[in-house]
């Protein structure tokens, strides 16, 4: 059984052929999918996704992309309250807070100081929520590694999702007790450095994910990604670690169960 700890199955890209996507996931051996809520609406929508064979869980969170820039001091607490309400109504199905974090990447121009301050406030509020609800924190970090470790993560377990950082960042994260989650981008030829990191870190701290519909594996570049492709992540990690597919599948499944406190 393999595990996709980070999927976005509620998005419109999956509407036309959702059943076929799930069928392929089952056939690939996917046993658990965690649907990640990057917004309040998708945090709600993720809860509606069910399957008779695959165990579906979800998270509640606000991606830095959705940071409120108008009156953040007032609107952030309201949004956090809305997330908490979703959790309180569904405590068995909601297993994490996120994805949240910092994202300083801008396609055009540069991020403003004002936006950075708001992103940090939104992230801090979700760290506090994770502590309060005793849920793991799913962290998204893009072009913001210099700031991510300034936060106080004591009392919270966290995952760096679709890890793309350096060896030093991986070590910092492991020192904090974090898990590193790897997506299909570890199959891209240019990502030798990421494969080197996987080689050097304990498998007990590794999770597998797709971040679908984004980040397809090398064999499907430019196409929509889907949970079945988490098999590519498991396969690649097995090759790197010189283990069997089943060994990596079992250990990463157990890691997900431990971290997300799954039955
Ligand atoms: Ni994501």
Boltz pocket constraint, residues with backbone or C-beta under 6 A from the ligand:
constraints:
  - pocket:
      binder: B
      contacts: [[A, 6], [A, 8], [A, 36], [A, 99], [A, 211]]
      max_distance: 6.0
